[in-house]
Amino acid sequence: MDGGVKIIILGAGQVGSSVAENLVSEANDITVVDTDIPRLQAMQDRLDLRTVVGNAASPHVLAQAGADDADLLIAVTASDQTNLCACRIAKTLYNLPTRIARLRSMDYAEHPELLDDSNFAVDFSICPEQEVTDYIKRLIAFPEALQVIEFAGGRLSLVAVRAVGGGPLVGRQIKALREHLPDIDARIVAIYRNDTAIMPDGDTVIEPGDEVFCLAASEHVRAVTAELRRLDKPMRRIMIAGGGNIGYRLAASLEDRYEVKLIEHARPRAEFLASNLHSALVLQGDTTDEMLLEAENVDDMDLYLALTNDDENNIMSSLMAKRMGAHRVVALINRRAYADLVQAGRIDIAISPAQVSIGSLLAHVRRGDVAAVHSLRRGAAEALELVAHGDRKTSKVVGRRVDEIRLPEGAMIGAIVRRSQREVLARMSDVTVHETEERVVMPHHDTVIEPDDHVIVFCADRRVVARVERLFQVGFGFF
């Protein structure tokens, strides 16, 4: 596999299989380890990869998987202990260069020293449950959005919005946005109409029902959204179905600012939740119990979130809540086929945990210096934050105007985050110090890319991502 990276993935669950699917398509040499033989066989039938049956924390199994000459280990089994042990073994026995571990427990975040080379030897850790929790919180902050992605530490946001008739920009050309919001620099980077991508220009007319992707400084997102549809009132009442890791994390982070009700089926878990949550109301019962939903006034909810581990349960309870009057419903759905069926139906948003969390993994594998990767439209599109390095002689982007960069069809430079240093005289000591400033630049055709610019690129078709990354590549490595 010319130019590919040798990667071992431990765990063939939703996260592991999603990572494998993305990386195989990029000409990498992939080996997947799991104890579930039928699941591995199904992956091998569908994807060009190798599988090994066995315990992911076994030195013998890791040797079978090729740990002695692998470039990257991605440990994403359901067990934190297995993932940590595998990283330690990979470092000690095989000196495997880069090791990533999925950690579900919040305990490890409080003790990062446990992950350094003298202990479990984890280079990067990910927590899909926390990433999904943060993702949902962004959706709550922007109630009209279908998807909200942050770049540059939250300074810049990419928001997907369904255009609704009556919005000031709906039925008008995109260039009217500048007339409506003269003091706000925003960019519409893509439109999906009847599931077909349109790369817009100023003359493109936005139609009702269009799924519009907008880039803007985060503080301007709501103003831009208001051009595409009437703004919803801020959310106040939220009902969460499912008190697992995600439901618990979300309730704990929301209960001080919202009226939160949390439904959990298992009595021991419900008792744990009631003991550990301060103001959220914990209800023990079935999330598809119509009488329970009615008694708890689901029709008065601004948002209903179905977050159990059961796709069918989440779909059914969301549909029931919507029928009973909940204003907006969101369902956590692992199976991509299910998510594709329900999205844009009566369920307002279907969230795929694997697609939400995969970006943090892909950023460590991709060519060039990739600061962030985000999967969009359930994996069909991607948005990348790429760091430009080199100069005009060594780079295909640095020192060049945007209209000189040979982007593949379906890719667009949406924004640039530019860092600059300025000298500041410290009052107390009369010492000059350097402060780094960041500013968001919405590029035009004559904008020149500078070294160390963080360039946000939208790819309407993820198949062009590798070509975009090669444009930004001066050298190769893991970042």
C-alpha positions as CSV (number, residue, x, y, z in Angstrom):
1,M,0.0,0.0,0.0
2,D,2.1,2.8,-1.3
3,G,2.5,5.8,1.0
4,G,0.2,4.3,3.6
5,V,0.8,3.9,7.4
6,K,0.8,0.6,9.2
7,I,-1.9,0.9,11.9
8,I,-3.2,-1.6,14.5
9,I,-6.8,-1.0,15.7
10,L,-7.7,-2.7,19.0
11,G,-11.5,-3.2,19.2
12,A,-14.0,-3.7,16.4
13,G,-16.9,-1.9,18.0
14,Q,-18.6,1.2,16.6
15,V,-15.6,3.4,17.1
16,G,-13.0,0.9,15.9
17,S,-15.0,-0.1,12.8
18,S,-15.7,3.5,11.9
19,V,-12.0,4.4,12.2
20,A,-11.0,1.3,10.1
21,E,-13.5,2.3,7.4
22,N,-12.1,5.8,7.2
23,L,-8.4,4.8,7.3
24,V,-8.6,1.9,4.8
25,S,-10.0,4.2,2.2
26,E,-6.9,6.3,2.5
27,A,-4.5,3.4,1.5
28,N,-3.3,2.6,5.0
29,D,-2.2,-0.9,6.1
30,I,-4.8,-1.8,8.7
31,T,-5.0,-4.7,11.2
32,V,-8.0,-5.0,13.6
33,V,-7.9,-7.0,16.8
34,D,-11.0,-8.3,18.6
35,T,-12.3,-11.4,20.4
36,D,-15.6,-11.3,18.4
37,I,-15.0,-13.6,15.4
38,P,-18.2,-12.9,13.5
39,R,-17.7,-9.2,13.8
40,L,-14.1,-9.4,12.5
41,Q,-15.3,-11.6,9.6
42,A,-17.9,-9.1,8.6
43,M,-15.3,-6.3,8.6
44,Q,-12.9,-8.4,6.5
45,D,-15.7,-9.2,4.0
46,R,-16.4,-5.5,3.6
47,L,-13.0,-3.8,3.9
48,D,-9.5,-4.4,2.7
49,L,-7.8,-5.1,6.0
50,R,-6.3,-7.9,8.1
51,T,-7.8,-9.2,11.4
52,V,-6.4,-11.0,14.4
53,V,-8.6,-12.8,16.9
54,G,-7.6,-12.5,20.5
55,N,-7.1,-10.4,23.7
56,A,-5.9,-6.9,22.7
57,A,-3.7,-6.7,25.9
58,S,-1.8,-9.9,25.1
59,P,1.8,-9.5,24.0
60,H,1.4,-12.6,21.7
61,V,-1.7,-11.1,20.0
62,L,0.0,-7.8,19.5
63,A,3.0,-9.5,17.9
64,Q,0.6,-11.4,15.6
65,A,-0.9,-8.0,14.7
66,G,2.5,-6.7,13.6
67,A,3.3,-4.4,16.6
68,D,7.1,-4.8,15.9
69,D,6.9,-2.6,12.8
70,A,3.6,-0.8,13.1
71,D,3.5,3.0,13.0
72,L,0.4,3.6,15.1
73,L,-1.7,1.8,17.7
74,I,-5.3,2.9,18.3
75,A,-6.7,1.1,21.3
76,V,-10.5,1.6,21.3
77,T,-11.9,-1.5,23.1
78,A,-14.7,-1.0,25.6
79,S,-12.3,-1.5,28.5
80,D,-10.1,1.3,29.7
81,Q,-7.8,-1.2,31.4
82,T,-7.3,-3.2,28.2
83,N,-6.5,0.0,26.3
84,L,-4.0,1.2,28.8
85,C,-2.3,-2.2,29.2
86,A,-2.0,-2.5,25.4
87,C,-0.3,0.9,25.1
88,R,2.2,0.0,27.8
89,I,3.0,-3.3,26.2
90,A,3.3,-1.7,22.8
91,K,5.8,0.8,24.2
92,T,7.8,-1.6,26.3
93,L,8.1,-4.6,24.0
94,Y,7.9,-3.0,20.6
95,N,8.7,0.7,21.0
96,L,5.7,1.4,18.8
97,P,6.0,5.1,17.9
98,T,2.5,6.5,18.5
99,R,-0.2,5.1,20.9
100,I,-3.7,6.4,21.2
101,A,-6.2,5.1,23.9
102,R,-9.9,5.4,24.3
103,L,-10.6,6.2,28.0
104,R,-14.2,6.2,29.2
105,S,-13.6,6.9,32.9
106,M,-13.4,10.5,34.0
107,D,-10.8,9.5,36.6
108,Y,-7.9,9.5,34.2
109,A,-8.5,13.1,33.1
110,E,-7.8,14.1,36.8
111,H,-4.5,12.3,36.8
112,P,-2.8,12.9,33.4
113,E,0.6,11.8,34.8
114,L,-0.7,8.2,34.6
115,L,-0.5,8.5,30.8
116,D,3.1,9.6,30.4
117,D,5.9,7.3,29.2
118,S,7.0,6.1,32.6
119,N,3.5,4.8,33.3
120,F,0.9,3.7,30.7
121,A,2.7,5.4,27.8
122,V,-0.4,6.9,26.1
123,D,0.5,9.6,23.6
124,F,-3.1,10.8,23.0
125,S,-6.3,9.8,24.8
126,I,-9.8,10.2,23.5
127,C,-13.2,9.9,25.2
128,P,-16.0,9.5,22.7
129,E,-18.6,9.9,25.5
130,Q,-17.2,13.3,26.5
131,E,-16.9,14.4,22.8
132,V,-20.6,13.5,22.2
133,T,-21.6,15.4,25.4
134,D,-19.7,18.5,24.2
135,Y,-21.3,18.1,20.8
136,I,-24.8,18.1,22.2
137,K,-24.0,21.1,24.4
138,R,-23.1,23.0,21.3
139,L,-26.5,22.0,19.7
140,I,-28.2,23.3,22.8
141,A,-26.4,26.6,22.6
142,F,-27.5,27.0,18.9
143,P,-31.1,25.5,18.9
144,E,-31.6,26.1,15.2
145,A,-28.5,24.2,14.1
146,L,-28.3,20.7,12.7
147,Q,-24.5,20.5,13.4
148,V,-22.1,22.8,15.2
149,I,-18.3,22.4,14.8
150,E,-15.7,24.5,16.5
151,F,-12.2,25.5,15.2
152,A,-9.3,27.3,16.6
153,G,-10.2,26.8,20.2
154,G,-13.8,27.9,19.7
155,R,-13.1,31.2,18.0
156,L,-14.6,30.0,14.7
157,S,-17.7,27.8,14.1
158,L,-19.0,25.9,11.2
159,V,-22.8,25.6,11.5
160,A,-25.3,23.6,9.4
161,V,-28.8,25.1,9.2
162,R,-32.0,24.1,7.4
163,A,-33.2,27.1,5.4
164,V,-36.8,27.9,6.1
165,G,-39.1,30.2,4.0
166,G,-39.4,33.6,5.6
167,G,-35.7,33.8,6.5
168,P,-34.3,37.1,5.1
169,L,-31.7,35.3,2.9
170,V,-34.0,32.5,1.7
171,G,-35.0,33.0,-1.9
172,R,-32.2,35.5,-2.4
173,Q,-28.6,35.3,-3.7
174,I,-25.9,34.6,-1.2
175,K,-24.2,37.9,-2.0
176,A,-27.1,39.6,-0.2
177,L,-25.7,38.4,3.1
178,R,-23.1,41.1,3.0
179,E,-25.9,43.7,2.5
180,H,-27.9,42.3,5.4
181,L,-24.9,42.0,7.8
182,P,-22.3,44.6,6.7
183,D,-20.3,44.4,9.9
184,I,-20.1,40.6,10.0
185,D,-17.6,38.5,7.9
186,A,-19.2,35.1,7.2
187,R,-18.9,32.5,4.5
188,I,-21.4,30.0,3.1
189,V,-19.1,27.1,2.2
190,A,-21.6,24.6,0.9
191,I,-25.3,23.9,0.3
192,Y,-26.9,20.4,0.2
193,R,-30.1,20.4,-1.9
194,N,-32.0,17.1,-2.0
195,D,-28.8,15.4,-0.7
196,T,-26.7,16.8,-3.6
197,A,-23.8,19.1,-2.8
198,I,-23.6,22.6,-4.3
199,M,-20.4,24.6,-4.1
200,P,-22.0,28.1,-4.0
201,D,-20.8,31.5,-5.3
202,G,-22.3,34.9,-4.8
203,D,-25.1,34.3,-7.4
204,T,-26.3,31.1,-5.8
205,V,-29.9,31.4,-4.6
206,I,-30.8,29.7,-1.3
207,E,-34.0,27.8,-1.4
208,P,-36.3,26.6,1.4
209,G,-35.2,23.1,2.6
210,D,-31.5,23.7,1.7
211,E,-29.0,22.4,4.3
212,V,-26.6,25.4,4.5
213,F,-23.1,25.2,6.0
214,C,-21.9,28.6,7.3
215,L,-18.5,29.6,8.7
216,A,-18.3,32.6,11.0
217,A,-16.7,33.8,14.2
218,S,-18.5,32.0,17.0
219,E,-20.0,35.2,18.4
220,H,-21.7,35.9,15.0
221,V,-23.2,32.5,14.4
222,R,-26.7,33.4,15.7
223,A,-26.9,36.5,13.5
224,V,-26.0,34.5,10.4
225,T,-28.4,31.7,11.4
226,A,-31.2,34.3,11.7
227,E,-30.7,35.1,7.9
228,L,-31.8,31.5,7.1
229,R,-34.7,30.9,9.5
230,R,-36.5,32.4,12.4
231,L,-34.5,32.0,15.6
232,D,-35.9,29.6,18.2
233,K,-36.3,30.8,21.8
234,P,-33.5,29.7,24.1
235,M,-34.0,26.2,25.5
236,R,-35.0,25.9,29.1
237,R,-36.6,22.5,29.7
238,I,-34.7,19.4,28.7
239,M,-35.6,15.7,29.0
240,I,-32.9,13.1,28.7
241,A,-33.8,9.5,28.1
242,G,-30.9,7.2,29.3
243,G,-28.6,7.7,32.3
244,G,-25.5,6.0,30.9
245,N,-22.1,7.8,30.6
246,I,-23.4,10.3,28.1
247,G,-26.7,11.0,29.8
248,Y,-25.1,11.4,33.2
249,R,-22.3,13.7,31.9
250,L,-24.8,15.8,30.0
251,A,-27.2,16.1,32.9
252,A,-24.4,17.1,35.3
253,S,-23.2,19.8,33.0
254,L,-26.7,21.2,32.3
255,E,-28.5,21.0,35.6
256,D,-27.4,24.3,37.0
257,R,-28.7,26.3,33.9
258,Y,-31.7,24.3,32.7
259,E,-34.6,22.4,34.0
260,V,-33.4,18.8,33.5
261,K,-35.4,15.5,33.8
262,L,-33.5,12.3,33.3
263,I,-35.2,8.9,32.7
264,E,-33.2,5.7,33.6
265,H,-34.6,2.2,33.3
266,A,-32.3,0.3,35.8
267,R,-33.1,1.0,39.4
268,P,-29.5,0.8,40.7
269,R,-28.3,3.2,38.1
270,A,-31.2,5.5,38.8
271,E,-30.3,5.5,42.5
272,F,-26.7,6.4,41.6
273,L,-27.8,9.2,39.4
274,A,-30.2,10.6,42.0
275,S,-27.4,10.6,44.6
276,N,-24.8,12.3,42.3
277,L,-27.0,14.9,40.5
278,H,-28.0,18.0,42.5
279,S,-30.9,19.6,40.8
280,A,-31.8,17.3,37.9
281,L,-35.0,15.2,38.5
282,V,-34.2,11.5,38.1
283,L,-37.1,9.2,37.0
284,Q,-36.9,5.5,37.1
285,G,-38.8,4.0,34.2
286,D,-39.0,3.0,30.6
287,T,-38.1,5.7,28.1
288,T,-40.8,4.4,25.7
289,D,-43.5,4.4,28.4
290,E,-46.2,6.8,27.0
291,M,-47.9,7.3,30.3
292,L,-44.6,8.3,32.0
293,L,-43.8,10.8,29.2
294,E,-47.3,12.2,29.5
295,A,-47.1,12.5,33.3
296,E,-43.8,14.3,33.1
297,N,-45.1,16.8,30.5
298,V,-43.0,15.8,27.5
299,D,-45.2,18.2,25.5
300,D,-43.7,21.1,27.5
301,M,-40.1,20.1,26.7
302,D,-37.9,22.4,24.5
303,L,-35.6,19.4,23.8
304,Y,-35.9,15.6,24.2
305,L,-32.6,13.7,24.0
306,A,-32.7,9.9,23.5
307,L,-29.3,8.7,24.7
308,T,-29.6,5.1,25.6
309,N,-27.3,2.4,24.2
310,D,-30.2,0.9,22.1
311,D,-30.7,2.4,18.7
312,E,-34.3,1.1,18.3
313,N,-35.2,2.4,21.7
314,N,-33.8,5.8,20.9
315,I,-35.7,6.0,17.6
316,M,-39.0,4.9,19.1
317,S,-38.8,7.1,22.2
318,S,-37.8,10.1,20.0
319,L,-40.7,9.6,17.6
320,M,-43.1,9.2,20.6
321,A,-41.8,12.3,22.2
322,K,-42.2,14.3,19.0
323,R,-45.7,13.0,18.4
324,M,-46.6,14.0,22.0
325,G,-45.5,17.5,21.5
326,A,-41.7,17.9,22.4
327,H,-40.4,20.9,20.4
328,R,-37.2,19.3,19.2
329,V,-35.9,15.7,19.5
330,V,-32.4,14.3,19.1
331,A,-31.6,10.6,19.0
332,L,-28.2,8.9,19.5
333,I,-28.0,6.3,16.7
334,N,-24.9,4.0,16.2
335,R,-26.0,2.3,13.0
336,R,-25.3,4.5,10.0
337,A,-28.2,2.9,8.0
338,Y,-30.6,3.9,10.8
339,A,-29.3,7.4,11.0
340,D,-29.7,7.9,7.3
341,L,-33.3,6.8,7.4
342,V,-34.4,9.0,10.3
343,Q,-32.4,12.2,9.6
344,A,-34.6,14.9,8.1
345,G,-37.7,13.0,9.2
346,R,-39.7,13.5,12.4
347,I,-36.5,13.1,14.4
348,D,-34.7,16.5,14.1
349,I,-31.1,15.3,14.6
350,A,-29.6,11.9,14.5
351,I,-26.2,11.8,16.2
352,S,-23.6,9.1,15.4
353,P,-21.2,8.8,18.3
354,A,-18.5,7.3,16.1
355,Q,-18.7,10.1,13.5
356,V,-18.6,12.7,16.3
357,S,-15.5,11.3,17.9
358,I,-13.6,10.0,14.8
359,G,-12.1,13.4,14.0
360,S,-9.9,13.5,17.1
361,L,-8.4,10.2,15.9
362,L,-8.0,11.1,12.3
363,A,-6.1,14.3,13.1
364,H,-3.2,12.1,14.5
365,V,-3.0,9.9,11.3
366,R,-3.4,12.4,8.5
367,R,-0.5,13.6,6.3
368,G,0.8,17.1,7.1
369,D,0.1,19.1,10.2
370,V,-3.6,18.6,10.8
371,A,-4.9,20.5,13.8
372,A,-8.5,19.2,13.6
373,V,-10.7,16.9,11.5
374,H,-14.5,16.9,11.7
375,S,-16.8,14.5,10.0
376,L,-19.9,16.0,8.4
377,R,-23.2,14.7,7.1
378,R,-22.6,11.3,8.7
379,G,-19.2,10.8,7.1
380,A,-20.0,12.0,3.6
381,A,-18.1,15.3,4.0
382,E,-15.2,16.7,6.1
383,A,-13.9,19.9,7.5
384,L,-10.3,20.2,8.2
385,E,-8.1,22.7,10.1
386,L,-4.7,22.5,8.4
387,V,-1.5,24.3,9.4
388,A,0.5,25.9,6.6
389,H,4.2,25.4,6.8
390,G,7.3,26.3,4.7
391,D,7.6,29.0,2.1
392,R,6.7,29.5,-1.5
393,K,9.6,27.2,-2.6
394,T,8.8,24.2,-0.3
395,S,5.0,24.6,0.0
396,K,2.2,24.4,-2.5
397,V,0.1,26.9,-0.5
398,V,2.3,29.3,1.5
399,G,3.0,32.5,-0.3
400,R,0.2,31.9,-2.8
401,R,-3.0,33.6,-3.3
402,V,-6.2,31.6,-2.7
403,D,-7.0,31.6,-6.4
404,E,-3.5,30.1,-7.2
405,I,-4.0,27.1,-5.0
406,R,-5.1,24.1,-7.0
407,L,-7.8,22.7,-4.8
408,P,-9.7,19.6,-6.0
409,E,-13.3,20.1,-7.1
410,G,-15.6,20.0,-4.1
411,A,-13.1,21.6,-1.7
412,M,-13.1,25.3,-0.5
413,I,-11.0,27.4,1.8
414,G,-13.6,28.8,4.1
415,A,-11.5,30.7,6.7
416,I,-8.0,31.4,8.0
417,V,-7.0,31.8,11.6
418,R,-3.9,33.9,11.6
419,R,-1.5,34.2,14.6
420,S,0.7,37.2,15.0
421,Q,2.9,38.5,17.7
422,R,3.0,42.0,19.1
423,E,5.3,43.6,21.6
424,V,3.8,44.7,24.9
425,L,5.6,46.8,27.6
426,A,4.9,45.2,31.0
427,R,3.9,48.1,33.4
428,M,5.5,46.8,36.5
429,S,8.8,45.6,35.2
430,D,9.3,47.7,32.1
431,V,10.1,44.5,30.3
432,T,9.0,44.0,26.7
433,V,7.0,40.7,26.3
434,H,5.5,39.1,23.2
435,E,1.8,38.4,23.1
436,T,0.3,36.1,20.4
437,E,-2.9,37.5,18.8
438,E,-5.3,35.4,16.8
439,R,-7.7,36.8,14.2
440,V,-10.1,35.2,11.9
441,V,-9.7,36.0,8.2
442,M,-12.5,35.3,5.7
443,P,-10.3,34.9,2.6
444,H,-11.0,36.4,-0.9
445,H,-9.4,35.3,-4.1
446,D,-6.4,37.5,-3.6
447,T,-5.7,36.6,0.1
448,V,-2.2,35.2,0.5
449,I,-1.6,32.2,2.7
450,E,1.2,32.9,5.3
451,P,3.4,30.5,7.3
452,D,1.6,29.0,10.3
453,D,-1.8,30.0,9.1
454,H,-4.5,27.7,10.3
455,V,-6.6,27.1,7.2
456,I,-10.1,25.8,7.4
457,V,-11.0,23.7,4.3
458,F,-14.5,22.3,3.6
459,C,-14.6,19.1,1.5
460,A,-18.1,18.3,0.2
461,D,-16.8,14.9,-0.7
462,R,-14.4,13.2,1.7
463,R,-12.8,11.3,-1.2
464,V,-10.9,14.5,-2.0
465,V,-9.5,14.9,1.5
466,A,-6.2,13.1,0.8
467,R,-5.5,15.4,-2.2
468,V,-6.2,18.5,0.0
469,E,-3.8,17.2,2.7
470,R,-1.0,16.6,0.1
471,L,-1.3,20.3,-0.9
472,F,-0.4,21.3,2.7
473,Q,2.3,18.6,3.1
474,V,5.9,19.7,3.4
475,G,7.0,16.7,5.4
476,F,5.3,13.7,6.9
477,G,4.7,12.8,10.5
478,F,2.2,12.3,13.2
479,F,0.9,15.3,15.0
